[in-house]
């Protein structure tokens, strides 16, 4: 049984299959597993990682009276049968192995994989399993109802075929929806923290941004928003305008501490930002606002980038160059680039670049105090960044450490 064979969502397919199993009363050798990844933001950035895990689990179960169901919250539900305890024990061992092998792809710390799932024997635990599944499905239905209300309110429908890129027409519809919708529902925050060895972490700033994956899932689930770069850039400019407006709606106050905003050069040079600049000091000091500019905007128009940086710094904001990689750090660290901070991306597929000779010297030459390691998703990333002299970090591993404010960094 393959739930992808129909147009139904995996939640609907799971509910149908679970009802069939329940009516059959054939529970003796049937089992269910709920794999709780608990990192939707991780998979929103790396949907291909989630698909890798789904494919591995489908291969483990095979096609015989079983199913793998991908939930909207990135949990995974398995239904299967094993007629012998020996076969069940083998399955349990193989499942642990798969999750360990895909721990990095799933954003799991070492040792977490074996605790990422729960196995239910239907002969004794069917009701427990059913209750958890129904909670997931109820959440999914609430999500669908919220989506329908949003689309109805905006009078907009995104009906392009699955996986299709944005077109000029679908972009116009999406921009119209964004102008009418309450953008605060899509605003996300992630902390950037100072993390020095043997010291407690402290928050340096809070990055405010639009959750593009949440936006896509809610209003344009059939579109790949990022596929056509020029259209996506236009969409980000529209999102920039909505974020600027949200800043006046109580999203930040003088007690908010340092806040960073992701903005395009075109947005910074626009009349909307001039209006923002004249009003924002009534809500938060400009010195607490860090403007993150994507490195690609530097090459779009270097003269305009320098003009934007000069304006921002003269107005009292601080400038952060975003999406820099370690190999090009020296280029963007030059004083003439005018950046107060530089965000360097840790690439999980290339951890060894941080072990190469001269990395610490490269960081020191760029002034370690203004370097932020982003995408710090694992303890390994944090250790490599600290070894290079970096003390500012952002990522899901940092989020996890923040949940224990008294924990000192090893």
PyMOL commands that set and color helices and strands:
alter all, ss='L'
color gray80, all
select helices_A, chain A and resi 3-5+10-24+40-45+47-61+85-101+103-106+113-115+122-154+168-180+183-186+212-219+229-251+265-268+271-282+286-288+295-300+302-315+326-332+335-337+348-354+359-365+368-370+379-387+396-402
alter helices_A, ss='H'
color red, helices_A
select strands_A, chain A and resi 30-35+67-70+76-81+117-121+164-165+187-194+202-210+223-224+259-262+289-294+318-324+341-345+371-374+392-394
alter strands_A, ss='S'
color yellow, strands_A
deselect
rebuild
show_as cartoon
